[in-house]
């Protein structure tokens, strides 16, 4: 089924990708705990909503999305549950979760992630300034620019206060991960969705 011959390595961002599907998505991505539509779902229902709503975003036909999402769920559901879903009998709470999942935009979140990382990088450059960076050449020789040192110290204190929130944002990554995969068949469930084909 996975014919990987001739496929090149692909890389890029994916959203809410469950690297270890035995883990609960809400554990891996705590921000999902704050979404009303995901509150009453068990992990398999949330995974199904993710596969249907985000993972197979490049499939425009809901019937195709349903088949692919069920293919990804595989045998982790009993035959009765699988047949119910395949026949379109999806619980209302799962339908609502799918609609909510479709609102996520991987490209916007990836840009926000990159910007947050850049903020942290810029903060590091500011804090790393050396005392020699505050010397001025005057008529009487080199003098210390005390006002700039005072301003810099205040800025460093402000940065220090902001760091915990910035670090949380960098670590959370807005639900976006950078992945590099080799030999994945894009038609058979690669985690790289339509985002890569549009870029």
Protein Blocks (a to p, Z undefined) as FASTA:
>chain_A
ZZcehiacdedddehiafblmbcfklmmmmlmmpmklmmpcfklmmmmmmmmmmmmmpmb
lklmmmmmmmmnmmmbcfklmmmmmnopacfklmmmmmmmmmpcfklmmmmmmmmmmmmm
mmmmmmmpcfklmcccdfkbccddfklmmmmmmmmmmmmmmmmmmmmmmmnnnopacddd
ehiafknopabdfklmmZZ
